[in-house]
């Protein structure tokens, strides 16, 4: 259950990063990069400071979640044109 919630949190952070990148008129590659950095950046920094291996290196599902969430957010914003601030 905790693993699923962890993946859900990564997906939510990836979506917020993708929406922010979309507001800055980035292309799909920039959106995916910003979504991934937003989603796993804090945990990676934590792991490196503690001298551990980053969590997404051991479990590549985290990167896949970032890619799909970022791509999904990009497609949603591109086609639906929701009112963003």
Number of C-alpha atoms within 10 A of each C-alpha: 5 7 8 9 10 12 17 15 13 22 25 19 21 32 28 18 25 32 22 17 21 19 13 11 11 16 11 16 11 15 27 25 18 24 31 26 17 20 28 20 14 10 15 18 13 14 14 12 10 10 9 11 13 17 15 14 11 9 10 10 12 20 20 14 19 29 21 16 26 31 20 15 21 22 13 13 17 11 8 9 9 9 6 8 5
